Amino acid sequence: MGGTNRFMDEALVEARKAGARDEVPIGAVVVVDGAVVGRAGNMTRATCDPTAHAEVVAIRIACEALGQERLTNADLYVTLEPCTMCAAAISFARIRRLYYGANDIKGGAVESGVRFFGQPTCHHAPDVYSGIAESEAAGLLLGFFRGKREE
């Protein structure tokens, strides 16, 4: 799909903040009716919680803000293709649309790997749009891991 939009730009801001905290630079925002209701970057290291991926944290924040466990009218923007855990959270939250930046050949589960939303055990699959701000999202990750190798 290419290009960018303001919500992916906000997800990229969250990714940069995560990288500055020495977290893997992935960011996510949940949008309902044109307003951001949840935003987060990865927090696994800060919280000592392997489930604190940007998508899961942003979904938790959005659900709490709206007082509901389902986000049927919500769109999720995330800088990297979600993993299996995050794809399941997206499905269980009933996210309407998923927009993501870079593909994750090793750990992704949407268009790579297990293709979670295409499995018969998946109860809800969002509409998926990939490649939004892909080069910028991938560049953040490449730079982060290049820096780690040089340390």
FENJO-V954604 format. One record per run of one state. SS is the DSSP state (a for helix, b for strand, c for the rest). FROM is the first residue (numbers start at 1). LEN is the number of residues. If there is no record, write none. Layout:
((SS:FROM:LEN) (SS:FROM:LEN))
This chain:
((c:1:5) (a:6:15) (c:21:6) (b:27:6) (c:33:2) (b:35:7) (c:42:2) (a:44:4) (c:48:6) (a:54:13) (c:67:7) (b:74:7) (c:81:3) (a:84:9) (c:93:4) (b:97:6) (c:103:13) (a:116:3) (c:119:8) (b:127:4) (c:131:3) (a:134:17) (c:151:1))
